[in-house]
Amino acid sequence: MPCSHNIGNIQEETAIHSPTMPEMKLMLALLASAIKDLIKENVDPLDRQSAIRWIFGEENNYVFSFETVCLHLDIDPIRLRKRIRNTFDTPRTTCYRNQPPLNYE
């Protein structure tokens, strides 16, 4: 399955949630920004690593942690992490030419 197809599914899954409260909009923007930092070809490597640390990190005791954001948006964080990991575990040439592999640690 091409990488772009999986990315579209992730974006669709997060797009179905249309929050009305400003805090929820901020959380959705934060989540979308992190996913975009993984998707974009010409993103700064530090931004990509920051997104990876936020999404796959274990810090979940603050209001804007990945898990907290997902739970407030009624998105299963475990399922979304799996989908993101599966999307980016495809061969790197499919998604990003000349980019190093993602480091989840």
N, CA and C atoms as an extended XYZ file, in Angstrom:
315
Properties=species:S:1:pos:R:3:atomname:S:1:resname:S:1:resid:I:1 pbc="F F F"
N         0.856       -1.172        0.000 N   MET     1
C         0.000        0.000        0.000 CA  MET     1
C         0.900        1.233        0.000 C   MET     1
N         0.700        2.170       -0.894 N   PRO     2
C         1.554        3.353       -0.951 CA  PRO     2
C         1.449        4.186        0.310 C   PRO     2
N         2.542        4.814        0.622 N   CYS     3
C         2.609        5.633        1.836 CA  CYS     3
C         1.571        6.748        1.821 C   CYS     3
N         1.385        7.402        0.693 N   SER     4
C         0.456        8.531        0.630 CA  SER     4
C        -0.974        8.102        0.943 C   SER     4
N        -1.350        6.875        0.595 N   HIS     5
C        -2.692        6.377        0.904 CA  HIS     5
C        -2.874        6.277        2.418 C   HIS     5
N        -1.886        5.724        3.108 N   ASN     6
C        -1.964        5.603        4.565 CA  ASN     6
C        -2.022        6.966        5.231 C   ASN     6
N        -1.243        7.905        4.728 N   ILE     7
C        -1.240        9.250        5.289 CA  ILE     7
C        -2.618        9.871        5.149 C   ILE     7
N        -3.239        9.686        4.008 N   GLY     8
C        -4.582       10.215        3.795 CA  GLY     8
C        -5.562        9.666        4.809 C   GLY     8
N        -5.440        8.388        5.120 N   ASN     9
C        -6.327        7.780        6.112 CA  ASN     9
C        -6.126        8.400        7.491 C   ASN     9
N        -4.878        8.664        7.859 N   ILE    10
C        -4.599        9.280        9.151 CA  ILE    10
C        -5.197       10.672        9.192 C   ILE    10
N        -5.023       11.431        8.116 N   GLN    11
C        -5.573       12.781        8.078 CA  GLN    11
C        -7.097       12.751        8.131 C   GLN    11
N        -7.716       11.795        7.431 N   GLU    12
C        -9.176       11.683        7.463 CA  GLU    12
C        -9.653       11.355        8.868 C   GLU    12
N        -8.930       10.473        9.544 N   GLU    13
C        -9.332       10.071       10.896 CA  GLU    13
C        -9.317       11.264       11.844 C   GLU    13
N        -8.312       12.132       11.733 N   THR    14
C        -8.250       13.289       12.612 CA  THR    14
C        -9.180       14.389       12.142 C   THR    14
N        -9.524       14.431       10.868 N   ALA    15
C       -10.375       15.497       10.330 CA  ALA    15
C       -11.844       15.321       10.710 C   ALA    15
N       -12.256       14.098       11.038 N   ILE    16
C       -13.670       13.895       11.357 CA  ILE    16
C       -14.050       14.568       12.670 C   ILE    16
N       -13.061       14.913       13.451 N   HIS    17
C       -13.300       15.583       14.722 CA  HIS    17
C       -13.202       17.083       14.476 C   HIS    17
N       -14.312       17.788       14.571 N   SER    18
C       -14.277       19.237       14.356 CA  SER    18
C       -14.623       19.941       15.659 C   SER    18
N       -13.622       20.201       16.471 N   PRO    19
C       -13.880       20.801       17.777 CA  PRO    19
C       -14.355       22.240       17.660 C   PRO    19
N       -15.161       22.652       18.619 N   THR    20
C       -15.670       24.019       18.616 CA  THR    20
C       -15.006       24.872       19.686 C   THR    20
N       -14.521       24.277       20.742 N   MET    21
C       -13.868       25.031       21.799 CA  MET    21
C       -12.452       25.400       21.365 C   MET    21
N       -11.978       26.606       21.697 N   PRO    22
C       -10.635       27.028       21.287 CA  PRO    22
C        -9.530       26.064       21.732 C   PRO    22
N        -9.648       25.519       22.938 N   GLU    23
C        -8.637       24.591       23.433 CA  GLU    23
C        -8.593       23.335       22.568 C   GLU    23
N        -9.756       22.879       22.151 N   MET    24
C        -9.823       21.690       21.309 CA  MET    24
C        -9.238       21.983       19.929 C   MET    24
N        -9.510       23.171       19.414 N   LYS    25
C        -8.936       23.556       18.123 CA  LYS    25
C        -7.417       23.604       18.216 C   LYS    25
N        -6.913       24.108       19.323 N   LEU    26
C        -5.475       24.159       19.532 CA  LEU    26
C        -4.892       22.749       19.577 C   LEU    26
N        -5.565       21.850       20.281 N   MET    27
C        -5.091       20.471       20.364 CA  MET    27
C        -5.093       19.803       18.995 C   MET    27
N        -6.142       20.025       18.220 N   LEU    28
C        -6.198       19.452       16.882 CA  LEU    28
C        -5.093       20.031       16.004 C   LEU    28
N        -4.829       21.321       16.132 N   ALA    29
C        -3.758       21.955       15.356 CA  ALA    29
C        -2.396       21.384       15.743 C   ALA    29
N        -2.192       21.128       17.027 N   LEU    30
C        -0.944       20.542       17.505 CA  LEU    30
C        -0.743       19.147       16.926 C   LEU    30
N        -1.785       18.340       16.966 N   LEU    31
C        -1.718       16.992       16.412 CA  LEU    31
C        -1.470       17.029       14.908 C   LEU    31
N        -2.194       17.871       14.202 N   ALA    32
C        -2.029       17.980       12.748 CA  ALA    32
C        -0.626       18.457       12.392 C   ALA    32
N        -0.096       19.388       13.155 N   SER    33
C         1.249       19.907       12.894 CA  SER    33
C         2.306       18.815       13.056 C   SER    33
N         2.179       18.009       14.098 N   ALA    34
C         3.140       16.926       14.317 CA  ALA    34
C         3.076       15.911       13.183 C   ALA    34
N         1.877       15.568       12.748 N   ILE    35
C         1.733       14.612       11.648 CA  ILE    35
C         2.302       15.210       10.364 C   ILE    35
N         2.049       16.486       10.119 N   LYS    36
C         2.605       17.139        8.924 CA  LYS    36
C         4.127       17.155        8.965 C   LYS    36
N         4.708       17.330       10.155 N   ASP    37
C         6.167       17.311       10.259 CA  ASP    37
C         6.738       15.939        9.923 C   ASP    37
N         5.944       14.902       10.063 N   LEU    38
C         6.386       13.574        9.641 CA  LEU    38
C         6.176       13.364        8.144 C   LEU    38
N         5.162       13.989        7.581 N   ILE    39
C         4.777       13.773        6.189 CA  ILE    39
C         5.650       14.554        5.214 C   ILE    39
N         5.915       15.803        5.539 N   LYS    40
C         6.604       16.688        4.600 CA  LYS    40
C         7.993       16.170        4.248 C   LYS    40
N         8.343       16.304        2.966 N   GLU    41
C         9.663       15.878        2.512 CA  GLU    41
C        10.754       16.837        2.950 C   GLU    41
N        10.504       18.124        2.889 N   ASN    42
C        11.552       19.117        3.136 CA  ASN    42
C        11.457       19.743        4.521 C   ASN    42
N        11.085       18.959        5.493 N   VAL    43
C        10.973       19.479        6.861 CA  VAL    43
C        12.350       19.432        7.532 C   VAL    43
N        12.588       20.361        8.413 N   ASP    44
C        13.828       20.385        9.181 CA  ASP    44
C        13.921       19.082        9.985 C   ASP    44
N        15.069       18.396        9.938 N   PRO    45
C        15.205       17.132       10.680 CA  PRO    45
C        14.914       17.278       12.173 C   PRO    45
N        15.221       18.434       12.742 N   LEU    46
C        14.926       18.639       14.167 CA  LEU    46
C        13.424       18.704       14.419 C   LEU    46
N        12.683       19.295       13.491 N   ASP    47
C        11.221       19.328       13.622 CA  ASP    47
C        10.648       17.923       13.517 C   ASP    47
N        11.204       17.118       12.598 N   ARG    48
C        10.736       15.734       12.448 CA  ARG    48
C        11.020       14.949       13.727 C   ARG    48
N        12.218       15.079       14.268 N   GLN    49
C        12.561       14.353       15.493 CA  GLN    49
C        11.704       14.824       16.665 C   GLN    49
N        11.411       16.105       16.712 N   SER    50
C        10.551       16.632       17.773 CA  SER    50
C         9.148       16.028       17.680 C   SER    50
N         8.632       15.922       16.468 N   ALA    51
C         7.312       15.309       16.265 CA  ALA    51
C         7.330       13.845       16.684 C   ALA    51
N         8.395       13.151       16.330 N   ILE    52
C         8.514       11.735       16.694 CA  ILE    52
C         8.559       11.586       18.212 C   ILE    52
N         9.361       12.429       18.867 N   ARG    53
C         9.445       12.359       20.341 CA  ARG    53
C         8.094       12.647       20.978 C   ARG    53
N         7.357       13.614       20.428 N   TRP    54
C         6.055       13.961       21.003 CA  TRP    54
C         5.051       12.824       20.802 C   TRP    54
N         5.015       12.269       19.604 N   ILE    55
C         4.038       11.218       19.298 CA  ILE    55
C         4.373        9.912       20.009 C   ILE    55
N         5.640        9.521       20.005 N   PHE    56
C         6.019        8.212       20.531 CA  PHE    56
C         6.634        8.274       21.928 C   PHE    56
N         6.752        9.467       22.486 N   GLY    57
C         7.326        9.616       23.822 CA  GLY    57
C         6.397        9.091       24.900 C   GLY    57
N         6.957        8.923       26.071 N   GLU    58
C         6.177        8.367       27.179 CA  GLU    58
C         5.692        9.432       28.155 C   GLU    58
N         5.985       10.694       27.873 N   GLU    59
C         5.511       11.769       28.749 CA  GLU    59
C         4.029       11.998       28.480 C   GLU    59
N         3.195       11.622       29.416 N   ASN    60
C         1.752       11.777       29.206 CA  ASN    60
C         1.064       12.446       30.391 C   ASN    60
N         1.847       13.130       31.209 N   ASN    61
C         1.251       13.730       32.403 CA  ASN    61
C         1.103       15.247       32.294 C   ASN    61
N         1.103       15.775       31.079 N   TYR    62
C         0.860       17.202       30.929 CA  TYR    62
C        -0.249       17.419       29.905 C   TYR    62
N        -0.857       18.588       29.930 N   VAL    63
C        -2.095       18.838       29.192 CA  VAL    63
C        -1.937       18.701       27.677 C   VAL    63
N        -0.757       18.997       27.150 N   PHE    64
C        -0.585       18.909       25.704 CA  PHE    64
C         0.283       17.726       25.288 C   PHE    64
N         0.296       16.664       26.077 N   SER    65
C         0.985       15.441       25.661 CA  SER    65
C         0.176       14.789       24.544 C   SER    65
N         0.816       13.953       23.760 N   PHE    66
C         0.144       13.276       22.652 CA  PHE    66
C        -1.086       12.521       23.145 C   PHE    66
N        -0.914       11.744       24.201 N   GLU    67
C        -2.038       10.940       24.705 CA  GLU    67
C        -3.186       11.815       25.189 C   GLU    67
N        -2.869       12.873       25.925 N   THR    68
C        -3.914       13.762       26.434 CA  THR    68
C        -4.654       14.446       25.296 C   THR    68
N        -3.894       14.932       24.315 N   VAL    69
C        -4.511       15.587       23.156 CA  VAL    69
C        -5.449       14.620       22.448 C   VAL    69
N        -4.966       13.405       22.182 N   CYS    70
C        -5.810       12.418       21.497 CA  CYS    70
C        -7.070       12.110       22.300 C   CYS    70
N        -6.922       11.893       23.586 N   LEU    71
C        -8.084       11.554       24.407 CA  LEU    71
C        -9.102       12.687       24.429 C   LEU    71
N        -8.644       13.933       24.502 N   HIS    72
C        -9.571       15.068       24.474 CA  HIS    72
C       -10.264       15.201       23.123 C   HIS    72
N        -9.597       14.741       22.062 N   LEU    73
C       -10.193       14.797       20.722 CA  LEU    73
C       -10.976       13.527       20.398 C   LEU    73
N       -11.100       12.631       21.377 N   ASP    74
C       -11.809       11.365       21.195 CA  ASP    74
C       -11.152       10.508       20.111 C   ASP    74
N        -9.817       10.493       20.123 N   ILE    75
C        -9.023        9.667       19.213 CA  ILE    75
C        -8.240        8.689       20.082 C   ILE    75
N        -8.225        7.435       19.702 N   ASP    76
C        -7.476        6.425       20.441 CA  ASP    76
C        -5.980        6.632       20.170 C   ASP    76
N        -5.190        7.058       21.176 N   PRO    77
C        -3.778        7.338       20.932 CA  PRO    77
C        -2.972        6.100       20.540 C   PRO    77
N        -3.320        4.953       21.084 N   ILE    78
C        -2.599        3.722       20.752 CA  ILE    78
C        -2.836        3.358       19.289 C   ILE    78
N        -4.076        3.435       18.874 N   ARG    79
C        -4.418        3.112       17.483 CA  ARG    79
C        -3.748        4.092       16.515 C   ARG    79
N        -3.781        5.391       16.847 N   LEU    80
C        -3.173        6.384       15.969 CA  LEU    80
C        -1.663        6.193       15.903 C   LEU    80
N        -1.028        5.906       17.035 N   ARG    81
C         0.421        5.631       17.022 CA  ARG    81
C         0.736        4.444       16.115 C   ARG    81
N        -0.077        3.395       16.226 N   LYS    82
C         0.131        2.214       15.379 CA  LYS    82
C         0.028        2.567       13.906 C   LYS    82
N        -1.000        3.343       13.574 N   ARG    83
C        -1.200        3.727       12.170 CA  ARG    83
C        -0.048        4.582       11.671 C   ARG    83
N         0.419        5.486       12.500 N   ILE    84
C         1.550        6.330       12.106 CA  ILE    84
C         2.801        5.474       11.941 C   ILE    84
N         3.054        4.605       12.902 N   ARG    85
C         4.237        3.735       12.821 CA  ARG    85
C         4.167        2.849       11.580 C   ARG    85
N         3.017        2.249       11.311 N   ASN    86
C         2.873        1.400       10.127 CA  ASN    86
C         3.089        2.192        8.848 C   ASN    86
N         2.600        3.416        8.815 N   THR    87
C         2.775        4.263        7.638 CA  THR    87
C         4.243        4.556        7.399 C   THR    87
N         4.979        4.885        8.444 N   PHE    88
C         6.359        5.297        8.269 CA  PHE    88
C         7.355        4.166        8.387 C   PHE    88
N         6.892        2.955        8.633 N   ASP    89
C         7.777        1.804        8.580 CA  ASP    89
C         7.847        1.225        7.178 C   ASP    89
N         7.143        1.834        6.219 N   THR    90
C         7.257        1.418        4.824 CA  THR    90
C         8.637        1.827        4.335 C   THR    90
N         9.105        1.237        3.250 N   PRO    91
C        10.433        1.612        2.755 CA  PRO    91
C        10.537        3.126        2.564 C   PRO    91
N        11.620        3.684        3.029 N   ARG    92
C        11.812        5.124        3.035 CA  ARG    92
C        11.711        5.721        1.629 C   ARG    92
N        12.131        5.001        0.594 N   THR    93
C        12.089        5.556       -0.757 CA  THR    93
C        10.657        5.792       -1.215 C   THR    93
N         9.701        5.094       -0.615 N   THR    94
C         8.304        5.293       -0.975 CA  THR    94
C         7.800        6.650       -0.502 C   THR    94
N         8.261        7.103        0.655 N   CYS    95
C         7.745        8.337        1.245 CA  CYS    95
C         8.674        9.529        1.060 C   CYS    95
N         9.935        9.340        1.349 N   TYR    96
C        10.872       10.461        1.335 CA  TYR    96
C        12.179       10.024        0.686 C   TYR    96
N        12.464       10.558       -0.467 N   ARG    97
C        13.737       10.236       -1.107 CA  ARG    97
C        14.853       10.958       -0.364 C   ARG    97
N        15.971       10.245       -0.212 N   ASN    98
C        17.186       10.807        0.387 CA  ASN    98
C        16.995       11.295        1.819 C   ASN    98
N        16.057       10.731        2.543 N   GLN    99
C        15.853       11.078        3.950 CA  GLN    99
C        16.292        9.886        4.801 C   GLN    99
N        16.896       10.144        5.949 N   PRO   100
C        17.273        9.033        6.822 CA  PRO   100
C        16.036        8.371        7.415 C   PRO   100
N        16.160        7.118        7.831 N   PRO   101
C        15.014        6.438        8.455 CA  PRO   101
C        14.592        7.161        9.727 C   PRO   101
N        13.340        6.996       10.082 N   LEU   102
C        12.846        7.600       11.319 CA  LEU   102
C        13.432        6.866       12.511 C   LEU   102
N        13.767        7.613       13.528 N   ASN   103
C        14.281        7.040       14.759 CA  ASN   103
C        13.235        7.277       15.841 C   ASN   103
N        12.543        6.230       16.259 N   TYR   104
C        11.439        6.362       17.207 CA  TYR   104
C        11.903        6.524       18.650 C   TYR   104
N        13.192        6.416       18.884 N   GLU   105
C        13.676        6.461       20.273 CA  GLU   105
C        14.089        7.838       20.684 C   GLU   105
